[in-house]
């Protein structure tokens, strides 16, 4: 007997889980509740985040345009501030990679356009490739550069261009830009000028992609918000309300587990897949030193999706579906575990790199707290809400 049918048996007096025949009133009511939750999260969390992203990306585009005209230290610092604001908003968006932000294709999500990697491709990054492009100057043609691989464009590559502490490149000594002397021939001033111009190109492309996200979701344009809010009804591309919930919750769980917990904390801290004890080179934000802040934003957004809004504000969230299924204890435990994970990461002082070296016990505690929260997501949401995880999801726990 599967867990789904165990759940159905426990709830048989309230609704029917029979896969055949006409759905009864209980099933219709549950589907309606799912649509209400999806509509609330779409309207109150997802679309507002994309609108904020587009506004912030416009400011980043302006700041980098100024930098490209005058690559002074003051202008670089202004562009850095604009980047920090934009990446902070994007870290919220990382937790709901559905619709246009999500993966396209047979293993992707409904409406997927792969915009996530266009905007931010971590962990697929290569600063050496950015250095090579700095020499080649292909970035001067913005439209053509939009077709380059994601490891030379996006907010992660912008971080390197804006925050690199020296004008040295990160390629091997045996790389052509070093053996042929093309990098050394540039000189410090030219490297700074080219990095500034390159940064502006990337900011222009990020702004375009952010605008595309807003257009895809806006009720007056692509109206993916409407498609999600009416999943299983009318012309919505989601066959059922459950399918909409699968995309939202499934992607959230997969990201929280494989990226937020493992790639952002477990691997650089040497807890996972690191033979040398620590792998600081795998840190998400090695140049701006925002790795800890990014994880905190991910966790707080996860909390918002589960609760429907930040703590203290009432709104429909995934926990309301757990309550609808009579799983109040599971809802309480999940909320508490996420709050504990946030507290544990907040307790780390300085950037994550500093914490890994100076406070490995604290980092381990934070990782353990995140593991507990993610384990509850996988256990309770998958079992009680029948969430289907993405086909390419690999569970390392």
Secondary structure, DSSP 4 states (H G I P E B T S, - for coil): --HHHHHHHHTTTT----SSS---HHHHHHHHHHHHHHHHHIIIIIHHHHHHHHHHHHHHHHHHHHHHH---HHHHHHHHHHHHHHHHHHHHHTT---GGGS--STTS-TT---HHHHH--TTS--HHHHHHHHHH-GGGSHHHHTTS-GGGSSHHHHHHHHH-SSS---S-TTSHHHHS-TTTTTHHHHHHHHHHHHHHHHHHHHHHHHHHHHHHH-TTTT-HHHHHHTTTSTT-SSSSHHHHHHHHHHHHHHIIIIIIIIIIIIITTTSSS-TTS--GGG-TTTTTT-HHHHHHHHHHHHHHHHHSSSTTS----HHHHHHHTT-HHHHHHHHHHHHHHHHHHHTS-S-HHHHHHH-HHHHHHHHHHHHHHHHHIIIIIHHHS-PPPPTT-----
